[in-house]
Amino acid sequence: MGALMFISVIIASMAFFINFVVLLKKIKADEDTYTNTVIGTILVGFIVYVWIGLTAP
């Protein structure tokens, strides 16, 4: 289970980093995009956090 959790953390970190890069690219383009990216990042992070918490020993 430790390896699975480690891989999950890496995937979550990559997803967060990709969202952050997209956020930086679009920060001046549209406020709605900024808001949606922030909300999406928070939701994905929360879901991954809950999933890791439930699967932890």
Biopython code that builds the backbone (N, CA, C, O; Angstrom):
import numpy as np
from Bio.PDB.StructureBuilder import StructureBuilder

atoms = [
    (1, "MET", "N", (0.822, -1.208, 0.000)),
    (1, "MET", "CA", (0.000, 0.000, 0.000)),
    (1, "MET", "C", (0.855, 1.256, 0.000)),
    (1, "MET", "O", (0.442, 2.297, -0.511)),
    (2, "GLY", "N", (2.044, 1.158, 0.572)),
    (2, "GLY", "CA", (2.913, 2.328, 0.631)),
    (2, "GLY", "C", (3.296, 2.820, -0.754)),
    (2, "GLY", "O", (3.321, 4.024, -1.009)),
    (3, "ALA", "N", (3.598, 1.872, -1.660)),
    (3, "ALA", "CA", (3.996, 2.251, -3.010)),
    (3, "ALA", "C", (2.832, 2.908, -3.746)),
    (3, "ALA", "O", (3.021, 3.884, -4.471)),
    (4, "LEU", "N", (1.633, 2.371, -3.557)),
    (4, "LEU", "CA", (0.457, 2.938, -4.213)),
    (4, "LEU", "C", (0.211, 4.362, -3.737)),
    (4, "LEU", "O", (-0.108, 5.245, -4.533)),
    (5, "MET", "N", (0.361, 4.580, -2.436)),
    (5, "MET", "CA", (0.160, 5.913, -1.886)),
    (5, "MET", "C", (1.228, 6.869, -2.418)),
    (5, "MET", "O", (0.929, 8.018, -2.741)),
    (6, "PHE", "N", (2.475, 6.392, -2.508)),
    (6, "PHE", "CA", (3.566, 7.215, -3.021)),
    (6, "PHE", "C", (3.290, 7.631, -4.462)),
    (6, "PHE", "O", (3.468, 8.795, -4.822)),
    (7, "ILE", "N", (2.854, 6.676, -5.288)),
    (7, "ILE", "CA", (2.529, 6.971, -6.685)),
    (7, "ILE", "C", (1.372, 7.964, -6.755)),
    (7, "ILE", "O", (1.381, 8.871, -7.588)),
    (8, "SER", "N", (0.381, 7.797, -5.888)),
    (8, "SER", "CA", (-0.763, 8.706, -5.873)),
    (8, "SER", "C", (-0.331, 10.122, -5.534)),
    (8, "SER", "O", (-0.812, 11.084, -6.135)),
    (9, "VAL", "N", (0.576, 10.252, -4.572)),
    (9, "VAL", "CA", (1.070, 11.578, -4.192)),
    (9, "VAL", "C", (1.816, 12.211, -5.355)),
    (9, "VAL", "O", (1.667, 13.407, -5.606)),
    (10, "ILE", "N", (2.617, 11.426, -6.071)),
    (10, "ILE", "CA", (3.347, 11.950, -7.231)),
    (10, "ILE", "C", (2.369, 12.423, -8.299)),
    (10, "ILE", "O", (2.537, 13.506, -8.859)),
    (11, "ILE", "N", (1.346, 11.616, -8.583)),
    (11, "ILE", "CA", (0.358, 11.982, -9.603)),
    (11, "ILE", "C", (-0.389, 13.249, -9.187)),
    (11, "ILE", "O", (-0.618, 14.139, -10.006)),
    (12, "ALA", "N", (-0.766, 13.323, -7.909)),
    (12, "ALA", "CA", (-1.470, 14.505, -7.422)),
    (12, "ALA", "C", (-0.580, 15.735, -7.531)),
    (12, "ALA", "O", (-1.053, 16.810, -7.899)),
    (13, "SER", "N", (0.701, 15.589, -7.217)),
    (13, "SER", "CA", (1.631, 16.710, -7.309)),
    (13, "SER", "C", (1.786, 17.163, -8.754)),
    (13, "SER", "O", (1.829, 18.361, -9.031)),
    (14, "MET", "N", (1.872, 16.199, -9.684)),
    (14, "MET", "CA", (1.986, 16.543, -11.092)),
    (14, "MET", "C", (0.734, 17.268, -11.574)),
    (14, "MET", "O", (0.827, 18.255, -12.304)),
    (15, "ALA", "N", (-0.435, 16.780, -11.167)),
    (15, "ALA", "CA", (-1.688, 17.411, -11.574)),
    (15, "ALA", "C", (-1.760, 18.839, -11.041)),
    (15, "ALA", "O", (-2.178, 19.752, -11.753)),
    (16, "PHE", "N", (-1.351, 19.026, -9.786)),
    (16, "PHE", "CA", (-1.369, 20.361, -9.198)),
    (16, "PHE", "C", (-0.398, 21.269, -9.936)),
    (16, "PHE", "O", (-0.729, 22.422, -10.212)),
    (17, "PHE", "N", (0.801, 20.776, -10.265)),
    (17, "PHE", "CA", (1.802, 21.581, -10.957)),
    (17, "PHE", "C", (1.309, 21.980, -12.342)),
    (17, "PHE", "O", (1.481, 23.125, -12.759)),
    (18, "ILE", "N", (0.693, 21.032, -13.059)),
    (18, "ILE", "CA", (0.169, 21.329, -14.394)),
    (18, "ILE", "C", (-0.926, 22.388, -14.304)),
    (18, "ILE", "O", (-0.954, 23.326, -15.101)),
    (19, "ASN", "N", (-1.830, 22.238, -13.328)),
    (19, "ASN", "CA", (-2.877, 23.242, -13.150)),
    (19, "ASN", "C", (-2.276, 24.599, -12.818)),
    (19, "ASN", "O", (-2.766, 25.629, -13.282)),
    (20, "PHE", "N", (-1.207, 24.604, -12.009)),
    (20, "PHE", "CA", (-0.565, 25.858, -11.627)),
    (20, "PHE", "C", (0.062, 26.533, -12.838)),
    (20, "PHE", "O", (-0.030, 27.752, -12.982)),
    (21, "VAL", "N", (0.704, 25.749, -13.718)),
    (21, "VAL", "CA", (1.306, 26.306, -14.931)),
    (21, "VAL", "C", (0.225, 26.889, -15.832)),
    (21, "VAL", "O", (0.381, 27.987, -16.367)),
    (22, "VAL", "N", (-0.872, 26.153, -16.001)),
    (22, "VAL", "CA", (-1.987, 26.650, -16.816)),
    (22, "VAL", "C", (-2.535, 27.935, -16.210)),
    (22, "VAL", "O", (-2.867, 28.879, -16.926)),
    (23, "LEU", "N", (-2.626, 27.960, -14.884)),
    (23, "LEU", "CA", (-3.105, 29.148, -14.179)),
    (23, "LEU", "C", (-2.215, 30.344, -14.476)),
    (23, "LEU", "O", (-2.716, 31.433, -14.755)),
    (24, "LEU", "N", (-0.899, 30.155, -14.419)),
    (24, "LEU", "CA", (0.023, 31.259, -14.669)),
    (24, "LEU", "C", (-0.089, 31.750, -16.108)),
    (24, "LEU", "O", (0.060, 32.944, -16.368)),
    (25, "LYS", "N", (-0.352, 30.836, -17.049)),
    (25, "LYS", "CA", (-0.461, 31.231, -18.453)),
    (25, "LYS", "C", (-1.735, 32.031, -18.712)),
    (25, "LYS", "O", (-1.757, 32.910, -19.574)),
    (26, "LYS", "N", (-2.805, 31.720, -17.956)),
    (26, "LYS", "CA", (-4.102, 32.325, -18.242)),
    (26, "LYS", "C", (-4.483, 33.402, -17.238)),
    (26, "LYS", "O", (-5.599, 33.920, -17.283)),
    (27, "ILE", "N", (-3.571, 33.748, -16.329)),
    (27, "ILE", "CA", (-3.938, 34.636, -15.226)),
    (27, "ILE", "C", (-4.356, 36.016, -15.741)),
    (27, "ILE", "O", (-5.170, 36.690, -15.111)),
    (28, "LYS", "N", (-3.807, 36.436, -16.875)),
    (28, "LYS", "CA", (-4.150, 37.751, -17.411)),
    (28, "LYS", "C", (-5.212, 37.664, -18.500)),
    (28, "LYS", "O", (-5.718, 38.687, -18.964)),
    (29, "ALA", "N", (-5.550, 36.443, -18.905)),
    (29, "ALA", "CA", (-6.458, 36.279, -20.034)),
    (29, "ALA", "C", (-7.913, 36.443, -19.623)),
    (29, "ALA", "O", (-8.677, 37.146, -20.285)),
    (30, "ASP", "N", (-8.296, 35.790, -18.521)),
    (30, "ASP", "CA", (-9.710, 35.779, -18.168)),
    (30, "ASP", "C", (-9.856, 35.459, -16.685)),
    (30, "ASP", "O", (-9.284, 34.486, -16.194)),
    (31, "GLU", "N", (-10.622, 36.281, -15.979)),
    (31, "GLU", "CA", (-10.805, 36.063, -14.553)),
    (31, "GLU", "C", (-11.600, 34.785, -14.283)),
    (31, "GLU", "O", (-11.367, 34.104, -13.283)),
    (32, "ASP", "N", (-12.535, 34.462, -15.171)),
    (32, "ASP", "CA", (-13.328, 33.244, -14.990)),
    (32, "ASP", "C", (-12.433, 32.012, -15.069)),
    (32, "ASP", "O", (-12.598, 31.061, -14.305)),
    (33, "THR", "N", (-11.474, 32.040, -16.013)),
    (33, "THR", "CA", (-10.543, 30.921, -16.133)),
    (33, "THR", "C", (-9.729, 30.796, -14.860)),
    (33, "THR", "O", (-9.498, 29.690, -14.371)),
    (34, "TYR", "N", (-9.295, 31.922, -14.326)),
    (34, "TYR", "CA", (-8.528, 31.928, -13.074)),
    (34, "TYR", "C", (-9.344, 31.290, -11.956)),
    (34, "TYR", "O", (-8.852, 30.422, -11.234)),
    (35, "THR", "N", (-10.586, 31.722, -11.820)),
    (35, "THR", "CA", (-11.446, 31.194, -10.759)),
    (35, "THR", "C", (-11.687, 29.697, -10.944)),
    (35, "THR", "O", (-11.593, 28.929, -9.987)),
    (36, "ASN", "N", (-11.994, 29.287, -12.165)),
    (36, "ASN", "CA", (-12.255, 27.869, -12.425)),
    (36, "ASN", "C", (-11.025, 27.016, -12.157)),
    (36, "ASN", "O", (-11.140, 25.906, -11.637)),
    (37, "THR", "N", (-9.841, 27.528, -12.511)),
    (37, "THR", "CA", (-8.617, 26.763, -12.278)),
    (37, "THR", "C", (-8.363, 26.604, -10.792)),
    (37, "THR", "O", (-7.988, 25.523, -10.339)),
    (38, "VAL", "N", (-8.563, 27.669, -10.027)),
    (38, "VAL", "CA", (-8.355, 27.596, -8.577)),
    (38, "VAL", "C", (-9.339, 26.617, -7.956)),
    (38, "VAL", "O", (-8.953, 25.765, -7.156)),
    (39, "ILE", "N", (-10.620, 26.738, -8.327)),
    (39, "ILE", "CA", (-11.637, 25.841, -7.768)),
    (39, "ILE", "C", (-11.335, 24.394, -8.160)),
    (39, "ILE", "O", (-11.441, 23.492, -7.330)),
    (40, "GLY", "N", (-10.962, 24.172, -9.417)),
    (40, "GLY", "CA", (-10.640, 22.821, -9.868)),
    (40, "GLY", "C", (-9.448, 22.241, -9.126)),
    (40, "GLY", "O", (-9.457, 21.069, -8.748)),
    (41, "THR", "N", (-8.419, 23.061, -8.915)),
    (41, "THR", "CA", (-7.238, 22.585, -8.196)),
    (41, "THR", "C", (-7.586, 22.224, -6.766)),
    (41, "THR", "O", (-7.132, 21.200, -6.255)),
    (42, "ILE", "N", (-8.395, 23.062, -6.111)),
    (42, "ILE", "CA", (-8.791, 22.784, -4.726)),
    (42, "ILE", "C", (-9.612, 21.496, -4.664)),
    (42, "ILE", "O", (-9.397, 20.667, -3.779)),
    (43, "LEU", "N", (-10.554, 21.321, -5.601)),
    (43, "LEU", "CA", (-11.395, 20.124, -5.589)),
    (43, "LEU", "C", (-10.576, 18.861, -5.828)),
    (43, "LEU", "O", (-10.754, 17.860, -5.135)),
    (44, "VAL", "N", (-9.673, 18.909, -6.816)),
    (44, "VAL", "CA", (-8.833, 17.741, -7.099)),
    (44, "VAL", "C", (-7.960, 17.422, -5.900)),
    (44, "VAL", "O", (-7.826, 16.260, -5.518)),
    (45, "GLY", "N", (-7.362, 18.455, -5.298)),
    (45, "GLY", "CA", (-6.526, 18.245, -4.121)),
    (45, "GLY", "C", (-7.312, 17.648, -2.969)),
    (45, "GLY", "O", (-6.821, 16.756, -2.276)),
    (46, "PHE", "N", (-8.534, 18.134, -2.758)),
    (46, "PHE", "CA", (-9.366, 17.624, -1.666)),
    (46, "PHE", "C", (-9.748, 16.165, -1.909)),
    (46, "PHE", "O", (-9.691, 15.345, -0.993)),
    (47, "ILE", "N", (-10.138, 15.843, -3.148)),
    (47, "ILE", "CA", (-10.521, 14.469, -3.473)),
    (47, "ILE", "C", (-9.337, 13.522, -3.269)),
    (47, "ILE", "O", (-9.491, 12.450, -2.684)),
    (48, "VAL", "N", (-8.157, 13.918, -3.752)),
    (48, "VAL", "CA", (-6.969, 13.073, -3.589)),
    (48, "VAL", "C", (-6.621, 12.934, -2.117)),
    (48, "VAL", "O", (-6.257, 11.849, -1.664)),
    (49, "TYR", "N", (-6.731, 14.033, -1.360)),
    (49, "TYR", "CA", (-6.438, 13.995, 0.076)),
    (49, "TYR", "C", (-7.372, 13.023, 0.794)),
    (49, "TYR", "O", (-6.924, 12.227, 1.620)),
    (50, "VAL", "N", (-8.667, 13.084, 0.483)),
    (50, "VAL", "CA", (-9.635, 12.181, 1.113)),
    (50, "VAL", "C", (-9.347, 10.738, 0.711)),
    (50, "VAL", "O", (-9.398, 9.838, 1.548)),
    (51, "TRP", "N", (-9.044, 10.514, -0.576)),
    (51, "TRP", "CA", (-8.781, 9.156, -1.051)),
    (51, "TRP", "C", (-7.555, 8.573, -0.365)),
    (51, "TRP", "O", (-7.575, 7.421, 0.068)),
    (52, "ILE", "N", (-6.481, 9.364, -0.263)),
    (52, "ILE", "CA", (-5.273, 8.889, 0.423)),
    (52, "ILE", "C", (-5.581, 8.637, 1.896)),
    (52, "ILE", "O", (-5.108, 7.656, 2.470)),
    (53, "GLY", "N", (-6.363, 9.508, 2.502)),
    (53, "GLY", "CA", (-6.715, 9.320, 3.904)),
    (53, "GLY", "C", (-7.512, 8.051, 4.130)),
    (53, "GLY", "O", (-7.330, 7.375, 5.143)),
    (54, "LEU", "N", (-8.402, 7.715, 3.191)),
    (54, "LEU", "CA", (-9.224, 6.513, 3.342)),
    (54, "LEU", "C", (-8.425, 5.239, 3.085)),
    (54, "LEU", "O", (-8.710, 4.198, 3.677)),
    (55, "THR", "N", (-7.424, 5.315, 2.203)),
    (55, "THR", "CA", (-6.666, 4.113, 1.862)),
    (55, "THR", "C", (-5.445, 3.933, 2.749)),
    (55, "THR", "O", (-4.781, 2.899, 2.678)),
    (56, "ALA", "N", (-5.136, 4.924, 3.586)),
    (56, "ALA", "CA", (-3.980, 4.794, 4.482)),
    (56, "ALA", "C", (-4.259, 3.713, 5.530)),
    (56, "ALA", "O", (-5.406, 3.528, 5.939)),
    (57, "PRO", "N", (-3.232, 3.010, 5.959)),
    (57, "PRO", "CA", (-3.417, 1.941, 6.948)),
    (57, "PRO", "C", (-3.868, 2.481, 8.299)),
    (57, "PRO", "O", (-4.067, 1.708, 9.236)),
]
sb = StructureBuilder()
sb.init_structure("model")
sb.init_model(0)
sb.init_chain("A")
sb.init_seg("    ")
for serial, (resi, resn, name, xyz) in enumerate(atoms, 1):
    if name == "N":
        sb.init_residue(resn, " ", resi, " ")
    sb.init_atom(name, np.array(xyz, "f"), 0.0, 1.0, " ", f" {name:<3s}", serial, name[0])
structure = sb.get_structure()
